[in-house]
Amino acid sequence: MARLELHEDRLFPADPATRAVARRLYTGVRGLPIISPHGHTDPSWFADNAPFPNPAALLITPDHYVFRMLYSQGIRLETLGVPMQPGAEGPPTETDPRKVWRLFAANYHLFHGTPSRMWHDWVYSEVFGLEETLSTATADHYYDVIDASLQQDDFRPRALFDRFNIEVIATTEDPLDPLVHHAKLRADGWGRKVITTFRPDNVLDPEYEGFAANVAKLGANTGCDAGTYQGYLDALIDRRAFFKAHGATSTDHGHPTATTADLPRAEAEALFARVLAGQCSPQEAETFRGHMLTEMARMSLEDGLVMQIHPGSSRNHNAQVFARFGRDKGADIPTRIDYVAALRPLLSRYGNDRRLSVIVFTLDESTYARELAPLAGHYPALKLGPAWWFHDSPEGMRRFRENTTETAGFYNTVGFNDDTRAFLSIPARHDVARRMDCGFLARLVAEHRMREDDAHQVAQDLAYNLAKAAYRLDT
């Protein structure tokens, strides 16, 4: 059986002299606390601090990085324990977690060369102390070791949070969420460790399923007349304040594109009436989303919440999977995105105001050097989020730095965030980012484009300081 080994020089440059610089830089950042300012972990894990149920439920069933690869090879989602939507028809969902784990282990070779393989190997080695690679032959041993560990107090969520040296983690909730778990966290003294993020897509996007009903609930929850445009805006302001009181320092917007708009008041009111009645065209829905991004920027100026824009994903591309299993099941596909024209209305209105902080992400890497770096290298309000989702990978991180640094520099970026539901992989993801950034900086040092003492400072900023400042976690 092959040994599971994490090479100390993994991801560092192959050139010995440059690698030596990377090692020195990495030594200065490897032990820094983790700032995880944007993610999708379940707040109930930390609020209730109950043991994780079993290895499959923790590491396979909720992880779309894992099951999208397996699905692409013809393995049905129900055999991986992924639950179906209420009323959906199809083969029964597998309920034996050991069978799910064995199926994953038998196909672990599919992940060679992928970030998922690096993350999982790190978890198996560093968290559970396993010493052989996962395979059909070791599947039951893995399951038994992990399952036994999860019953111990040292492997409960709060203990792992401390063990991973996480300083703060942000979850993501929609405006209709009552935030009961965050209220409990705050009562337990964990309110500054686990914070929420305001994600209003379900009440800003007319094409989101149940949009009108969601807006009605928004009004009911706030006591505002959300059937009118002003009441709708008042309700959003109210919920933003509610989220901020529960620790939120940022909002997040996962719109299909980066389109923004700045409509006259009367036009905005008329458009709102049409979208609420379900009588808008796709183009009008796009315009409404764009106008509301500009409204969100205005509200951020008032309440201080940092604004994140995550556009460019054709979500739920597989209609059959969406119908049977719902959202976030590995069928979201990157699309081409325009930023220069799309962001102009918002930036023309608010982009010169230094009080505003807008962090823009992309799945369209062709825009890095052509559009995003020049925009962030000019507008005071704009910063670049790190390589995200499909590009949260060694090569994706390398391309990001290579295509943005010369124009935007390091300090118009916001360090790293892991954007994950997979709690145990968070330290692995941050370690990859720190190693890749140290390798990039080492090359600049080796080429005499940067002094090594400056590179040490930049490495610390990329690993810790920039994220903490960008998400206003130091106030």
Secondary structure, DSSP 8 states (H G I E B T S, - for coil): --B----TTTTS-SSHHHHHHHHHHHHTTTTS-EEE-S----HHHHHH------HHHHHTTT-HHHHHHHHHTT--GGGGT----TT--SS-----HHHHHHHHHHTGGGGTTSHHHHHHHHIIIIIT---B--STTTHHHHHHHHHHHHTSGGGSHHHHHHHTTEEEEE--B-TT---HHHHHHHHTT-TTTEE--B--HHHH-TTSTTHHHHHHHHHHHHTS-TTSHHHHHHHHHHHHHHHHHTT--EEEE--SS-------HHHHHHHHHHHHTT---HHHHHHHHHHHHHHHHHHHHHH--EEEE---EETT--HHHHHHH-SSSS--EE-----TTTSHHHHHHHTT-TT--EEE--S-TTHIIIIIHHHHTT-TTEEE--S-GGG-SHHHHHHHHHHHHHHH-STTB-------S-GGGHHHHHHHHHHHHHHHHHHHHHTTSS-HHHHHHHHHIIIIIHHHHHTT---
